[in-house]
């Protein structure tokens, strides 16, 4: 027992060491699952030993202790005895930088053999250094369920070579999934995704990696205005823009500009450009919808079948069309999407927004109500119910505002 808890190692410093040490062990050929278990043992030992005997090189200390745990495990199984002497030696710090280690581990966690949910969980566990309980809490599942998910993922990796080049696109997708999981429980997953994306940009010059980081920052900058005091969703056009984080916006724009300078725009760069245009507007009425529509045209063009492959993009484009060419034009766009997307709550929500934009509040109320009926997220459903009620109330008080306008 440590008498003075203030002398415990800093949790953030320990967490930062985890991917570097784990990467070194896996690069050396250790089994991913066994290496992670050994490193967890080493971290517990660090909490016990370091307050009284801090090491000169924490990374080497953790690697040495984890290596010894691996050797002990192999001894108990009477396997790989010929490697015992070599693995006892304290490993020298490698030449790879922290960013290289992070990239390597991200590739290990994002191999295509794993389902997306497993890729996300393993990334948060191995690269993010989060506990199983923290990950389970963030996704609102029992700890035992998350433990099983992570264990299955690690079993899938057993016996597979993890030194082959990975697909950066998969890594970026997994990080975006972590980000969009949002903010829940004791762990800010959006903040964790931003932290990992920052590390990833240290290890690659790929413009899309910077595009993803920019997109996260530009969206995250609006977090303080996204919910009211009662925790209810506040739509973008009604947010208090004084609450937006201008420093985060400036950083996101700077990173986006550096990515676009490579003249190889991809999905995340385009989505970041759209977010930047929203952030740049001093008010909702000053939003440059013409530029936003142009970017949506580029985004939709990335897919062979955008309606099925990227429904969020085509619905976003319909909204932009409504603001640029009038609500009737936007509604015609949604009519084209009805057969494929008509069962989705977002299709009805977009219809509600476009009807409201055009002044047809009765139709807006009906569309919002239908969207609320189909929504599965509680906060979003409540927001849509309130939107329907607001449109219905205004329509009842001011019948003249219930007729479609030429807008």
N, C-alpha and C positions, 0 to 999 in steps of 0.2 A: 504494500500500500504506500502511495506517495503522500507524505505528510503535507507538502506544500504544492497544491494544484496549480499555483501560478507559475511554477517552473516547468509545467508540461510543455512539450514542443508545440509550436504554433501549428494549428490544424491546416491552415492554408499552405504553409511551407511543406508539410508532409504530403498533402494532396498533390502538390505540384511535382513531387519526386516520383509519385506512383507510376505514371506512364513511362518515365525515363528508365526506371529500374526494370519494370515489367517488360519493356521493349528489349532491353539488353538480355534478359533471360530467354525470351522467345527467339530472338535472333540467334542465340547460341544453340538453339535446337530443343529447348525445354518444352514440354507439353504445356499448352496455354492454361488449362485448368489447374494443373499441378503448380505451375509457376505462380499463378495468382494466389492460390492457397498459401504457398510458401511465403509470398510477399506479405499477405495479411498477418501471418504469424510474426514476420519480422517487424511489421508496424506495431503490433502489440508489445513486442519486446522493446521497441524504441520508446514507447510510452513509459515503460518500466525503468529503463536504464538511462536514457538521455538526461533526465533532470539532474542526476548526480554525476553522470560521466558523459557529457556531450562529446560526440565524435568530431574529429577534425574534418572529415569528409562524409557527411551524412549519406550521400548517394552510394558511395563505396561500402559504407557500413551496412546499409540495407541490403545491397546486392550480396554481400558476404554472408549475412545471416540467412537470407532467403536461399542462397546456394546451399548452405549447410542443412537447412530444412529439407531441401530436395534430396540431398545425399542421404540424410537419415531415412527418408521415405523409401529411397531405392534400396537401402540396406535392409529394411524390414521386408522387402519383397525379394531380396537376394538377386537383384537385377543390376545390370550395367556396372558390375564391380570394377571393371577395368578403367572406368572413367572416374572412379572415386577420388584418386589423388589429384587429378586435374581440376575437378570441380570444387575441391576444398580450397584451392588457391583463391585469394582475394582478387576479383576481376579489376583490371585497370579501367578507369573511365574511358569510354569510347570517344571517337572523334566526332560522332554525330551530335548535332545540336538538339536542344529540346524539341524544336519544331519537327526535325526529322523523326524523332522517336514518336511524337504524337501522330504524325502522318502514317508511320508504319503500323501503329496500334489501331488507328482508325481503319486502315485497310483490313487488318486482321478481323476486326469486329464487324465489318461490312461486307464480308464475302457473300457471294450470291447464294451459297448453300443455305443461308439463314433467312428466315422470314423477317419482314420489316420490323415487327414488334420485337423480335429477338435481337436484331441488329441494334435497335435503339437501346434496349435494356443492357446489352453487353457493352455498348459504347459508354453509357453512363457509369457502368460498374468499373470497367477496366481503364478507361481513359479519363472519365470525369472523377473517378475516385469516390463516388457516392456509395453509401451502404445500401444493401438490399432493402432495408426498411425505408430509407429515404426515397428510393425509386418507386417502391410499392405505394408509398403515401402520395407521391406526386401523380400517380396514375389511378389512384382510388381503387387499388386491388389489395387483397390480403398479402401480407409479407410472404406467406408460404407459397402463394400462387406465383409471385414474382421470383422467388427462389427457385421454383421448379422451372420457370421459363429460362432463367439464366443458366441453370444446370444443364438443361437440354441443349442450349446454344453451345455451351462449352463441350458437351459430349459430341456434338456435330463436328466440332473442330478437331477432335482427337484423331491423330494419325494423318492429318492433312498438312501438306507443306505450306508454311505461312511466309515464305520468302519470295513469293512470286509477285509481280506487279499487280496492283489492284486497279479498280475502276474508280477514278476520282468522282465521276458523276454519281455513283452509288453513295460514296461518302458524303457528298454535298446533300443528297436527298435525305439521308439519315439525320444529318445535322438540322435540316429544315424541319423534319418530323419532330425532332426534339424541341425545336423552337416553337412550333405551332401547338405543341402540347400545352404551352402557356405557363401559367403561374398557379400552382396548386400546392396545398400542404406546406411542409417545411422547406421545400426546395423550389427555387425559382428556375424552372427548366429553360425559360427563355434566356435568362442571364447566363445559365450554364452553357447553352448553345452558342451564345455570343463569345464566351470565354474560349470554347473549343475552336470556334471559327477563327478567332484571332491567332491561336496557335497554328492552325492549319495554314494561314496565309504566310507564316514564317517559313514554311517548308515547300511552298509551291508558288510559282509566278502565274499560275492559271488565272485568267481574268474572272472566270466564273466563281472562283473561291472568294475573290475580293467583292464580286457582285453580290454573293450571298451575305457576306458580312455587312456590306452597305445596306442591303435590304432589311436585315435584322435590326440594325441601328436606327434606320429611318422609321421603321414601324414601332420599335421599342420606345422611341422618343415621345410618342403620343400616349404612353401607358397611363400617366397620371390623370389624363383627361378622359380616359376610355370608360370609366365607371363613375357614377355619382356617389354621394355619401352613403346611400343605401345599398351600394353594390350593383346598381342597375346599369345596363349597357347604355352608353351615350354614343349615338351615331356620329360619324366623322363631321358631318355638316353642322352639328349642334355642339361640338366640343369647344371648351374654353381654350383657345390657342395660347393663352398666356401660360398655361400649365405645361406646354410642350417643352421638352429639353432641347434648347437651342444648341448647346454644345454637342450633344449627340447627333443632332441633325447636321451640323457643320462637319463633323467627323465622317458621317455617312456619305455626305455629298463629296467630300474630298476623296474618299476611298472609291466611290463610284466613278468619279472623273478619271482616276488613275486606271481603273479597269476598262472604261470605254475608250481610253487612249490607245489601247491595243487593237482597236477596230475589229474585234471579234465578239460582237454582242451575243449573249445567250439569254436563257430564260431568267436567271436571277438578276442579271444586269438590267434587263428590260423592266422587270417588276420593280427593281430599285429605282429606276428612272421615273416610273409612275408614282411611286411613293414620294420621291423627292419633289415632284410637281405639286402634290397635295401639301407637303410640308412647307413649300415655298410660298403658298398663297396666304396672304394676311387674313383673308376671310374666305368663307365658302364661295361667296359670289365672285371672288377674284381668281378662282381656280382656272388654270389654263386647260380647259377641256379639249381644245383642238389638238394640243400637243399630246395629251393623254390618249386621245383616240388614235393618233398616229403611232404611238408606242404599242397600243393594243393591237393595231393592225400587224405590227412586226411580231408581236407575241403569238398571235393566232397563226401567223404564217410559219411558225416553227414546227407545227404539227401537220401530219398528213390528213388526219381526221380530227380537227380540233374540237368538234362538238362532243365526240366521245372521249377523246384523249385529254382534253383540257377544258372541261365545262366551265370552270371558274373564269377562264380567260374570255370565253365567248359571252358569258353573262356580264362580265365587267365591261366588255366592249359595247354591249347593248346599252348599258347605262351611259357610257360616254357618247354614244350616238344620240341618245335622248337629250343630253345636255347640249350637244353641238347642233343637231339638226331638228330638234324638237321631240317632244314625248311620243308623238305618233310614229316618228321614225324608229325610236327605240322599241316601241311596242311591236312594230313590224318585224324587227330583228328577233324578238322573243317568239313571235308567231312561227318563225322558221325553225325554232328550237323546240317547239312544243312536243313533237312526237318523241324526241329522245329525252328531253329534260323536264317534261311536264309533270312528272311524278316527284320531282325534287322540290324541297321547300324553298330553296334559294331561287328557283325559277319564279315561283309565286311572289316571293319577297321583292324581286327585281320588278315584276309587273306592278306590285303595289307602289314602289318608289316612282316608277314612270307615270302611273296614273296620277299620283299625288303631284308630281312635277307638272303635269298638264292640267291640274285643277279638277280632275274628276275624283272627288274625295269618296263618293259612294263606291265606285269601282275599286279605289285604293283600299278602302276598309275591307271589302270582300276578299281582295287578293292577300292582304296582310293576315286576315283571319285564317284563310286556307293555308298560308305558309306556316302559321303558328300551329295549326293542327298536325302538320307533317314534321315539324321540327323535333329533334331528339334532345338537343342541348337545352337544359332548363333555363339558363340565363337568356339564351337567344329566343326561346319560345315566349318567355315573359315579355321580352322587348317587342316582339311581333304582336302580342296581344295588346300591349299598350299602344302600339302604332295604329292598330285597327280601331281601338276605342277612341283615340284622338281624332282620327280621320272621320269616324262616325259622328262624334260630338260636334266637330266643326261643320260637318255637312248638315246636321240637324239645325244648328244655330244660324247658319248662313247658307241657305239653299243656293244663292247665286254663286257660291264658291264650289258647288258640286257639279258644275257643268264643265266639260272639257274646254280648255283654252287653246289658242293657236300656238302656244309655246311648244 
